[in-house]
Amino acid sequence: MTSIPEALLWCLSAGTAAAVVLAALSIRASGQRKALRGRLAAAEEQNSATLHSNTELSARLRATEAEIRHLAGTRLPDLTLALAHPHVPVRGLLDSRFTGSETDQALNAVLEQVSEAITKERARVDAAAQSTLRGATTTIQALLYRLQTALQEMQHRYDDPNVAQDLLNADFLNEQALRRIQATGVVCGAWPGLTREDSYLAELVVGAASRLRGYERVQVSNQLRDPVAVVARAVEPIAITVTELLANALHHSHRELPVTVTLQQGNRGASVIIDDYGVGMHEDEVKAAMELLASDNDLLLTQLGDPPRSGFAAAGQLVRQYGFGVHIESSPYGGVRAVVYIPGDPLLTLLDESTQPMSVMAPLPHRSGASDRPAVLPTGATAPVPHTPTPHAPAPAAPEQAPGMPAQSDPAADPADGGLPRRRRRTPVTEQEQSLPRTDPARERSPEEAASRWAALQQGTESGRAAAHTEPPRSPEGNA
């Protein structure tokens, strides 16, 4: 009777234990299901985020590819054009979202490297072109000087007026070619090619005008108080500069309008003021001209335009090398005013007019007792380039000069009243002498007689070219 309840008890105990185990297993399974559901939800969220991120990365990749294509197809061509024409803008990014990003920095780095490489290559190619052009202009310039000498000899050899006039015309055309070759060489870094003696500023200006077609329109007014002269090493550079400025004034004004040149003397130097009545220049043109005249940057031939305009560029090269100044502005007469300022120290001096008289072709200064007349050039004749003494005559010694002021003449050479020495001018051929009967043309004349008959026409061409024919050109370093 006692064993039946124990068996039942054991059965009940086993059932209870099984129920507890089942309950525990059920609870554990429920927790695992919840954990699995949580991980599944997290995986789904991560998958969604990954898909969104992949979409954004794909869009950014496509935008980056578009920016690279924009760089290669648009921005780099803009950059190459802007390097030659600074006013051309370079377009920016297609997508503003890249602004300031690493992609933007990388693209800008590409532009900078390309710009640097193009600039260096352009400078190298331009330097090679200038070197070649410099050598060519030097050779051509030497040949034109030889042609000039031959024409001058023929002017003395032939006495026929028609032949002489043709020779003068040929000499003048040769002078035009020589001027253009000389300016081109100066732009390329060549030396001007001539050596001069100390020369009166008034003679220099008249000589510069005589190199140009239309020189008869140039009216020179001499307001200098003293016999101001330019020192030897700066004569030709200043003559080239004045010539180019006069050429610009003559070219851009009507052929019936004059170009006025005024020589002014200040306390620290002298100025050549050129006024024309032409079409004038716009503000951007004046700015570009002043950049050529005052910029210290190396000049590229491609900056001169097509066809190249080398006038201001040549003047700018000489301004930087020799220390005088050029200023361009609108003229009160409606055209352009160009001012060449020559500092007294070290580019000016005073000459003794009793030992080195000024040419009769130069305008008289505004002094007491001196008449006011502009320089007049005879038709068909070439006025003198800056005066040079004969090769056998020693150049007058330059007296000491104070800083900023031109040197003073020798007091012993001054007249008794203590004023400046009077100018001794060569006597021109009078009308009576011109009306004298000519000798028999059939008689053979000596070279001296032929030279005297054409002295009036040869005064201008002979005096200024003596140095070029008797003294070999020296390097710029030798005249520094």
Disulfide bonds with the S-S distance in Angstrom:
none
